[in-house]
Amino acid sequence: MTEYYIMEKFDPKKFVMEEVLTSTECIELFGITRGRLSSLIRSNKIVPIKKAGVQLYLKQDMLKKKAELEALRIKYRPWEHE
């Protein structure tokens, strides 16, 4: 069977707007403080894709990390999820 793929024009602005997050957006997504985000970066649990005045993160990576952090919150803070 032959498979066909439709190639659409790559729009870099659209990609960046939809798939790249700033530190502030990550803080809002995770529901954490800026200090906690800095701690995650220092311990290499979160790695920015670009560090140049503004740190940028891939949304897909941050959504995976959010699920991981939520699982850890349930494990270590069960009283918050009763």
N, C-alpha and C positions, 0 to 999 in steps of 0.2 A: 504494500500500500504506500502510496506517495503522500508525504505530508507537505503542506504548504504553510508558509509563515508570511504574514502581512507585516511588512516593515513600515513603520511610520517614522516620520521625520523626528529626529531627536531635538527636543527643545531644552537647552541647558537651564534657562530661567525657570521653566516649569519644574524641572527636576530638582533644582535647588530649593524652590519654594515648597515643594511637596515632600522631599526626602532628606533635607538637611535641617538640623535643629541647632539653635544657639544654646548657650549655657542657661539662660533665663527660661527658655522653652523646656529644657531638660528638667530644671528645678520644678516647674509647674507640672510636667508629666509625671515625675516621680513623687511629688508631694514632699520634698525634702528641703533642707536649708542650703544656702550657698556654701556654708562651711562643710556640710556633709558631702556635697558634690566635690569640693576641693579634696576632701579626704579620699573619696573613691578614685579620683584622678591620680593623687600621689601614690596610692597603693596599686595602681595599674589595673583596677577593676573596671574602669572606664577609660578608654583611650580616645582623645579627640582626633579627628581626621586632619585638622588644621589648627595650628597655634600661631596666630599672628594678630595680636591685639584682641581679637574675638576668637574664642574657641568654637569650633564647629563639630557636630556629631552626626553620624548617619542615623536616621530615624529608625530603620530596621534594627540596628544594633541596640538602640535605646529601648525599643519595645521588648526585645528579648531580656535586657537587663531589668526592665520594670517587672516583668513576670518573675524573674529570679528574686528580686528584692521583696516582692509581695509574698512569695512562698516563704522567705526567711522571716518576714514579719509575723506570719501566721505561726511558724515554728517556735520563734523565740518570744512572741508576745501574744499568747493565745487568749489572754484576758481582754484584749482589744477587739477580738473577733467573735465574741460569744453572743 
